[in-house]
Each structure stands twice: as C-alpha cells, then as structure tokens.
Amino acid sequence: MAIAEFANALLVIPKTLAVNAAKDSTELVSKLRAYHNMAQNSPPDDPKSQLRHYGLDLLKGEIRDNLKAGVLEPAMSKIKSLKAATEAAIAILRIDDMIKVCLLKLHLVKKFTLITD
C-alpha cells in the first residue's frame, strides 16, 4: 500500500506538467503508464521493452520516444532528488507520530489525574 501511494505521488509530476501545458493530463498519463507497464512486463530482448524510454511531448500533446528525441536525464540527479524527498517525507511523518504520541500521553495523564483526584 505504501509503495502504491508513493507511485501515485510521483504521478503528480507528469499530471501537473500536462495540465500546465493545457493538455488532457488524464489521457496522456494513462497512455504513458500503459507504455511503461508494457515495458516492465516484457523481456529485455522484446521491442516492447524500449517503451520505457517513452515520455510526454507537451508541445504536441502526445507520447514520444524521448531517447530518439534526444531527451536524456541523468539518473544520478533523479535518484538524489527522490532520496531527499523520501527522507523529508519520513521526517515529517515521524514528527506527526511524535505529536500524536505526545497528545495521547497528555490525554492519558489528564484522565489518570481525574480518576485519582
């Protein structure tokens, strides 16, 4: 469940880009997900495995092979960005958990104090 939610959070990026380009984000992102799913489920020597290079062409409002178009992105910067974002989200969740635990303890202390008084 957490992995699915993380994947949904990452989908915000192409959806937002498509909306900002005044394109149909639902159609484009669903096509892109279908292409990437086909690439993931095909063996490495299958031509469908090359669909992993497909991305959004927001000028034309279509899906294209980014490798053929010359759009290359360094994996190292993406990995570092994802790690930093994940660590920030985890830190925020820990703070939220700490607040909940502190509030629960405070509530229990108040309740226990009322019972003993």
Order of alpha helices (4+ residues) and beta strands (2+ residues): alpha-alpha-alpha-beta-beta-alpha-alpha
